[in-house]
Amino acid sequence: MVRVLGIDPGLTRCGVGVVEGVPGRPGKLIAYHVVRSEPDEDIALRLLHLDRSLTELVALHRPDSVAVERVFSQHNARTVMGTAQASAVAILAGSRAGLPVQTYTPSEVKAAVTGSGTADKKQVTSMVTRLLQLDAPPKPADAADAIAIAICHIWRGGTRAKIQAAAIAAARRSSR
């Protein structure tokens, strides 16, 4: 059984979901949170608040690993910059705690949870609710996305880590 803290990075709303499970089986939702900050607040204070909040959540939930949604190019440069900054803080929070951190693209997360890399937020939320046998969908969508990222890591993270380890071992053998 593995416990994963999934993070959907954002400056105004950063979703955090904690799920326990094993590949191929429905997991168990432990908790979810949304870390919020005001858009008109100083960026340094917003990032500091996010850092402190994520550090506290990692300490509280004691995950085995952290999974973060990878920033993808958006049309709005301001939005992508804020998301990238929040993503860096999220990766740092896991790394600082000595945990393995993995990133996933939005399409990887959608494909893992719904079977389609082009699923919309409503479909992701619906599948998260079904897969974890929840009474109600997690709200807001940032929380549901964070939970989906954790599920994706449980189901795909182990395989991805084994492939990376094999590739590193092969590269070492060939460099001898």
Disulfide bonds with the S-S distance in Angstrom:
none
